[in-house]
């Protein structure tokens, strides 16, 4: 289950990206998540996906 709280979601996603997935696209496909929804939710707390680092970082 994916956390709904944006801060918990950030931690969950960065952990999964670090340990299990080579890209946000792979993670979303495997876990059946909406990439647009995730990026909007994390943008609301000033985080964006860094493709080179394969993680969400503060803006």
Biopython code that builds the backbone (N, CA, C, O; Angstrom):
import numpy as np
from Bio.PDB.StructureBuilder import StructureBuilder

atoms = [
    (1, "UNK", "N", (0.839, -1.180, 0.000)),
    (1, "UNK", "CA", (0.000, 0.000, 0.000)),
    (1, "UNK", "C", (0.887, 1.246, 0.000)),
    (1, "UNK", "O", (1.895, 1.299, 0.704)),
    (2, "UNK", "N", (0.508, 2.233, -0.784)),
    (2, "UNK", "CA", (1.268, 3.467, -0.933)),
    (2, "UNK", "C", (0.711, 4.519, 0.036)),
    (2, "UNK", "O", (-0.501, 4.726, 0.096)),
    (3, "UNK", "N", (1.590, 5.176, 0.788)),
    (3, "UNK", "CA", (1.129, 6.203, 1.742)),
    (3, "UNK", "C", (0.416, 7.360, 1.036)),
    (3, "UNK", "O", (0.763, 7.720, -0.088)),
    (4, "UNK", "N", (-0.557, 7.920, 1.692)),
    (4, "UNK", "CA", (-1.290, 9.059, 1.149)),
    (4, "UNK", "C", (-0.652, 10.384, 1.573)),
    (4, "UNK", "O", (-0.677, 11.357, 0.819)),
    (5, "UNK", "N", (-0.090, 10.419, 2.764)),
    (5, "UNK", "CA", (0.564, 11.624, 3.263)),
    (5, "UNK", "C", (1.772, 11.940, 2.378)),
    (5, "UNK", "O", (2.594, 11.055, 2.140)),
    (6, "UNK", "N", (1.905, 13.183, 1.883)),
    (6, "UNK", "CA", (2.999, 13.518, 0.966)),
    (6, "UNK", "C", (4.406, 13.265, 1.523)),
    (6, "UNK", "O", (5.281, 12.821, 0.779)),
    (7, "UNK", "N", (4.640, 13.531, 2.790)),
    (7, "UNK", "CA", (5.970, 13.323, 3.374)),
    (7, "UNK", "C", (6.275, 11.829, 3.484)),
    (7, "UNK", "O", (7.393, 11.398, 3.201)),
    (8, "UNK", "N", (5.302, 11.059, 3.884)),
    (8, "UNK", "CA", (5.483, 9.607, 3.946)),
    (8, "UNK", "C", (5.633, 9.026, 2.536)),
    (8, "UNK", "O", (6.411, 8.097, 2.320)),
    (9, "UNK", "N", (4.889, 9.575, 1.591)),
    (9, "UNK", "CA", (4.990, 9.150, 0.203)),
    (9, "UNK", "C", (6.397, 9.417, -0.334)),
    (9, "UNK", "O", (6.970, 8.573, -1.023)),
    (10, "UNK", "N", (6.943, 10.572, -0.025)),
    (10, "UNK", "CA", (8.304, 10.925, -0.436)),
    (10, "UNK", "C", (9.304, 9.885, 0.060)),
    (10, "UNK", "O", (10.125, 9.387, -0.710)),
    (11, "UNK", "N", (9.233, 9.568, 1.322)),
    (11, "UNK", "CA", (10.137, 8.585, 1.909)),
    (11, "UNK", "C", (9.953, 7.213, 1.262)),
    (11, "UNK", "O", (10.931, 6.551, 0.916)),
    (12, "UNK", "N", (8.725, 6.794, 1.103)),
    (12, "UNK", "CA", (8.405, 5.501, 0.493)),
    (12, "UNK", "C", (8.962, 5.410, -0.924)),
    (12, "UNK", "O", (9.609, 4.425, -1.280)),
    (13, "UNK", "N", (8.707, 6.442, -1.731)),
    (13, "UNK", "CA", (9.142, 6.420, -3.128)),
    (13, "UNK", "C", (10.660, 6.440, -3.251)),
    (13, "UNK", "O", (11.230, 5.690, -4.043)),
    (14, "UNK", "N", (11.313, 7.290, -2.474)),
    (14, "UNK", "CA", (12.774, 7.346, -2.568)),
    (14, "UNK", "C", (13.412, 6.030, -2.130)),
    (14, "UNK", "O", (14.421, 5.612, -2.698)),
    (15, "UNK", "N", (12.846, 5.392, -1.149)),
    (15, "UNK", "CA", (13.340, 4.075, -0.733)),
    (15, "UNK", "C", (13.175, 3.056, -1.861)),
    (15, "UNK", "O", (14.110, 2.322, -2.181)),
    (16, "UNK", "N", (11.996, 3.014, -2.453)),
    (16, "UNK", "CA", (11.727, 2.077, -3.540)),
    (16, "UNK", "C", (12.618, 2.369, -4.745)),
    (16, "UNK", "O", (13.154, 1.450, -5.363)),
    (17, "UNK", "N", (12.775, 3.649, -5.077)),
    (17, "UNK", "CA", (13.622, 4.023, -6.211)),
    (17, "UNK", "C", (15.073, 3.633, -5.965)),
    (17, "UNK", "O", (15.752, 3.142, -6.867)),
    (18, "UNK", "N", (15.535, 3.849, -4.769)),
    (18, "UNK", "CA", (16.922, 3.518, -4.423)),
    (18, "UNK", "C", (17.161, 2.009, -4.456)),
    (18, "UNK", "O", (18.169, 1.552, -4.994)),
    (19, "UNK", "N", (16.251, 1.247, -3.890)),
    (19, "UNK", "CA", (16.485, -0.185, -3.681)),
    (19, "UNK", "C", (15.946, -1.116, -4.764)),
    (19, "UNK", "O", (16.429, -2.239, -4.904)),
    (20, "UNK", "N", (14.942, -0.662, -5.540)),
    (20, "UNK", "CA", (14.263, -1.617, -6.416)),
    (20, "UNK", "C", (14.026, -1.181, -7.859)),
    (20, "UNK", "O", (13.814, -2.039, -8.716)),
    (21, "UNK", "N", (14.051, 0.102, -8.157)),
    (21, "UNK", "CA", (13.655, 0.557, -9.493)),
    (21, "UNK", "C", (14.687, 1.495, -10.100)),
    (21, "UNK", "O", (15.298, 2.304, -9.401)),
    (22, "UNK", "N", (14.870, 1.376, -11.405)),
    (22, "UNK", "CA", (15.842, 2.214, -12.102)),
    (22, "UNK", "C", (15.249, 3.529, -12.578)),
    (22, "UNK", "O", (15.981, 4.404, -13.041)),
    (23, "UNK", "N", (13.928, 3.684, -12.472)),
    (23, "UNK", "CA", (13.291, 4.937, -12.889)),
    (23, "UNK", "C", (11.909, 5.058, -12.253)),
    (23, "UNK", "O", (11.325, 4.075, -11.799)),
    (24, "UNK", "N", (11.409, 6.279, -12.233)),
    (24, "UNK", "CA", (10.056, 6.527, -11.726)),
    (24, "UNK", "C", (9.034, 5.827, -12.619)),
    (24, "UNK", "O", (8.027, 5.317, -12.130)),
    (25, "UNK", "N", (9.286, 5.802, -13.900)),
    (25, "UNK", "CA", (8.381, 5.135, -14.834)),
    (25, "UNK", "C", (8.258, 3.643, -14.512)),
    (25, "UNK", "O", (7.157, 3.092, -14.512)),
    (26, "UNK", "N", (9.390, 2.997, -14.240)),
    (26, "UNK", "CA", (9.370, 1.576, -13.887)),
    (26, "UNK", "C", (8.582, 1.338, -12.596)),
    (26, "UNK", "O", (7.779, 0.409, -12.510)),
    (27, "UNK", "N", (8.819, 2.182, -11.608)),
    (27, "UNK", "CA", (8.114, 2.065, -10.333)),
    (27, "UNK", "C", (6.607, 2.196, -10.545)),
    (27, "UNK", "O", (5.833, 1.366, -10.070)),
    (28, "UNK", "N", (6.197, 3.244, -11.260)),
    (28, "UNK", "CA", (4.766, 3.485, -11.484)),
    (28, "UNK", "C", (4.117, 2.339, -12.252)),
    (28, "UNK", "O", (3.001, 1.923, -11.940)),
    (29, "UNK", "N", (4.814, 1.844, -13.241)),
    (29, "UNK", "CA", (4.265, 0.728, -14.022)),
    (29, "UNK", "C", (4.101, -0.516, -13.155)),
    (29, "UNK", "O", (3.060, -1.172, -13.192)),
    (30, "UNK", "N", (5.120, -0.834, -12.385)),
    (30, "UNK", "CA", (5.093, -2.039, -11.565)),
    (30, "UNK", "C", (4.057, -1.963, -10.443)),
    (30, "UNK", "O", (3.380, -2.949, -10.152)),
    (31, "UNK", "N", (3.932, -0.791, -9.815)),
    (31, "UNK", "CA", (3.004, -0.636, -8.693)),
    (31, "UNK", "C", (1.641, -0.090, -9.115)),
    (31, "UNK", "O", (0.779, 0.170, -8.276)),
    (32, "UNK", "N", (1.458, 0.080, -10.427)),
    (32, "UNK", "CA", (0.202, 0.598, -10.987)),
    (32, "UNK", "C", (-0.176, 1.946, -10.366)),
    (32, "UNK", "O", (-1.286, 2.132, -9.867)),
    (33, "UNK", "N", (0.789, 2.885, -10.412)),
    (33, "UNK", "CA", (0.582, 4.226, -9.869)),
    (33, "UNK", "C", (0.534, 5.241, -10.997)),
    (33, "UNK", "O", (1.114, 5.032, -12.063)),
    (34, "UNK", "N", (-0.164, 6.343, -10.749)),
    (34, "UNK", "CA", (-0.267, 7.427, -11.716)),
    (34, "UNK", "C", (0.898, 8.395, -11.505)),
    (34, "UNK", "O", (0.949, 9.105, -10.501)),
    (35, "UNK", "N", (1.826, 8.418, -12.452)),
    (35, "UNK", "CA", (3.025, 9.251, -12.335)),
    (35, "UNK", "C", (2.662, 10.723, -12.168)),
    (35, "UNK", "O", (3.261, 11.424, -11.352)),
    (36, "UNK", "N", (1.695, 11.186, -12.932)),
    (36, "UNK", "CA", (1.269, 12.587, -12.872)),
    (36, "UNK", "C", (0.739, 12.945, -11.481)),
    (36, "UNK", "O", (1.067, 14.002, -10.942)),
    (37, "UNK", "N", (-0.066, 12.077, -10.914)),
    (37, "UNK", "CA", (-0.628, 12.302, -9.578)),
    (37, "UNK", "C", (0.478, 12.360, -8.517)),
    (37, "UNK", "O", (0.455, 13.215, -7.632)),
    (38, "UNK", "N", (1.425, 11.459, -8.617)),
    (38, "UNK", "CA", (2.543, 11.424, -7.662)),
    (38, "UNK", "C", (3.381, 12.689, -7.759)),
    (38, "UNK", "O", (3.701, 13.307, -6.743)),
    (39, "UNK", "N", (3.736, 13.076, -8.981)),
    (39, "UNK", "CA", (4.586, 14.256, -9.137)),
    (39, "UNK", "C", (3.867, 15.524, -8.674)),
    (39, "UNK", "O", (4.500, 16.422, -8.118)),
    (40, "UNK", "N", (2.571, 15.605, -8.893)),
    (40, "UNK", "CA", (1.802, 16.767, -8.409)),
    (40, "UNK", "C", (1.746, 16.795, -6.884)),
    (40, "UNK", "O", (1.903, 17.850, -6.269)),
    (41, "UNK", "N", (1.524, 15.646, -6.287)),
    (41, "UNK", "CA", (1.437, 15.569, -4.830)),
    (41, "UNK", "C", (2.763, 15.988, -4.178)),
    (41, "UNK", "O", (2.768, 16.701, -3.175)),
    (42, "UNK", "N", (3.883, 15.538, -4.755)),
    (42, "UNK", "CA", (5.178, 15.897, -4.190)),
    (42, "UNK", "C", (5.592, 17.326, -4.553)),
    (42, "UNK", "O", (6.332, 17.963, -3.804)),
    (43, "UNK", "N", (5.128, 17.824, -5.676)),
    (43, "UNK", "CA", (5.389, 19.224, -6.034)),
    (43, "UNK", "C", (4.727, 20.154, -5.020)),
    (43, "UNK", "O", (5.225, 21.248, -4.755)),
    (44, "UNK", "N", (3.618, 19.718, -4.461)),
    (44, "UNK", "CA", (2.908, 20.525, -3.458)),
    (44, "UNK", "C", (3.739, 20.727, -2.193)),
    (44, "UNK", "O", (3.507, 21.677, -1.444)),
    (45, "UNK", "N", (4.705, 19.840, -1.950)),
    (45, "UNK", "CA", (5.603, 20.017, -0.794)),
    (45, "UNK", "C", (7.026, 20.377, -1.267)),
    (45, "UNK", "O", (8.011, 20.190, -0.554)),
    (46, "UNK", "N", (7.083, 20.901, -2.503)),
    (46, "UNK", "CA", (8.331, 21.420, -3.081)),
    (46, "UNK", "C", (9.392, 20.358, -3.346)),
    (46, "UNK", "O", (10.573, 20.569, -3.072)),
    (47, "UNK", "N", (8.969, 19.223, -3.876)),
    (47, "UNK", "CA", (9.893, 18.177, -4.311)),
    (47, "UNK", "C", (9.620, 17.851, -5.768)),
    (47, "UNK", "O", (8.475, 17.883, -6.220)),
    (48, "UNK", "N", (10.676, 17.539, -6.494)),
    (48, "UNK", "CA", (10.549, 17.147, -7.895)),
    (48, "UNK", "C", (11.409, 15.917, -8.137)),
    (48, "UNK", "O", (12.350, 15.644, -7.391)),
    (49, "UNK", "N", (11.078, 15.189, -9.174)),
    (49, "UNK", "CA", (11.840, 13.991, -9.516)),
    (49, "UNK", "C", (13.119, 14.383, -10.243)),
    (49, "UNK", "O", (13.081, 15.121, -11.228)),
    (50, "UNK", "N", (14.238, 13.891, -9.758)),
    (50, "UNK", "CA", (15.541, 14.090, -10.386)),
    (50, "UNK", "C", (15.890, 12.801, -11.126)),
    (50, "UNK", "O", (16.252, 11.797, -10.513)),
    (51, "UNK", "N", (15.775, 12.847, -12.454)),
    (51, "UNK", "CA", (15.993, 11.653, -13.274)),
    (51, "UNK", "C", (17.424, 11.119, -13.130)),
    (51, "UNK", "O", (17.630, 9.908, -13.058)),
    (52, "UNK", "N", (18.410, 12.021, -13.089)),
    (52, "UNK", "CA", (19.807, 11.585, -12.987)),
    (52, "UNK", "C", (20.092, 10.879, -11.658)),
    (52, "UNK", "O", (20.825, 9.891, -11.618)),
    (53, "UNK", "N", (19.515, 11.388, -10.589)),
    (53, "UNK", "CA", (19.713, 10.771, -9.273)),
    (53, "UNK", "C", (18.705, 9.697, -8.954)),
    (53, "UNK", "O", (18.838, 8.983, -7.961)),
    (54, "UNK", "N", (17.674, 9.579, -9.814)),
    (54, "UNK", "CA", (16.581, 8.620, -9.610)),
    (54, "UNK", "C", (15.988, 8.739, -8.211)),
    (54, "UNK", "O", (15.864, 7.758, -7.477)),
    (55, "UNK", "N", (15.624, 9.978, -7.866)),
    (55, "UNK", "CA", (14.994, 10.224, -6.559)),
    (55, "UNK", "C", (14.294, 11.571, -6.591)),
    (55, "UNK", "O", (14.524, 12.394, -7.476)),
    (56, "UNK", "N", (13.447, 11.770, -5.618)),
    (56, "UNK", "CA", (12.789, 13.073, -5.462)),
    (56, "UNK", "C", (13.672, 13.948, -4.585)),
    (56, "UNK", "O", (14.178, 13.510, -3.551)),
    (57, "UNK", "N", (13.847, 15.198, -5.018)),
    (57, "UNK", "CA", (14.713, 16.140, -4.313)),
    (57, "UNK", "C", (13.963, 17.443, -4.081)),
    (57, "UNK", "O", (13.013, 17.767, -4.793)),
    (58, "UNK", "N", (14.412, 18.194, -3.059)),
    (58, "UNK", "CA", (13.809, 19.493, -2.761)),
    (58, "UNK", "C", (14.124, 20.471, -3.879)),
    (58, "UNK", "O", (15.218, 20.469, -4.443)),
    (59, "UNK", "N", (13.147, 21.301, -4.185)),
    (59, "UNK", "CA", (13.313, 22.310, -5.238)),
    (59, "UNK", "C", (14.069, 23.492, -4.712)),
    (59, "UNK", "O", (14.309, 24.448, -5.449)),
]
sb = StructureBuilder()
sb.init_structure("model")
sb.init_model(0)
sb.init_chain("A")
sb.init_seg("    ")
for serial, (resi, resn, name, xyz) in enumerate(atoms, 1):
    if name == "N":
        sb.init_residue(resn, " ", resi, " ")
    sb.init_atom(name, np.array(xyz, "f"), 0.0, 1.0, " ", f" {name:<3s}", serial, name[0])
structure = sb.get_structure()
